[in-house]
Structures are given as structure tokens and as C-alpha cells.
């Protein structure tokens, strides 16, 4: 099993477009043996310490394997709304890992 953590940074004023993309993309995760473990929008006063900009959202997702994750990214339905993500997201920091 792999874990995918994403720190998602949004272009100012594009939150609605990002939410539109997520409303399609998130349900697709389960088609590829994935699970959204959490999705949160941290408030600025919830950080104990930070040396980077605060992300708009943080996601933690699991997939059974790398092939399932790649299949999710190539999903045709997700691809149809990818323009919303491209227009709304400034940057994503993606961290792949495994449970120890």
C-alpha cells in the first residue's frame, strides 16, 4: 500500500474551480483501490511552526500500489475536468510513502 500526501496551493480567487474539480476527482479514487483518508483546510492559527507557505488543503490518500495511483491519474472522467485543476492550482507538493 502506498500513501500520497498532497499540500495544495490555490491561485487566489480560484477556490470554486478547485472545488468543482475535486467534486469529480475525489469519488474516482475508489475506482482504483484508493481511499481518501482525510482532506483538510488548515486554519492559519493551527500551525505550531512553519517555514513554508500554508497550503489551501492537505490530502492523505492510499492506493493498493503505484499502478492503481497511475491509473487514477489517467482516468478519462478525471481528465475531462483537469482544466479546472490546472486553472485553479498554483502548486502541489506531493509526498509518496509507505506505513512503517
C-alpha angles and dihedrals in degrees: 000000000000128000122215119199118187128192103198123201117194131207107248112265094017098096094112092054091049091050089051091054092047092050088063101032101048097059089050092063093079092056088069101046091268133136130199102224095183143344117192141171105212118214115231092242091057094071116100093191133350135173095180133061114280113257122233091229139005121208130190114193133170129208127184090239145342092270091059090050091050091048090052091052090051096048111136095220091050089047090058091062098035089105088069091056092045092051096045106037120080095182142342124205106204122194121188120199149145132235113263 
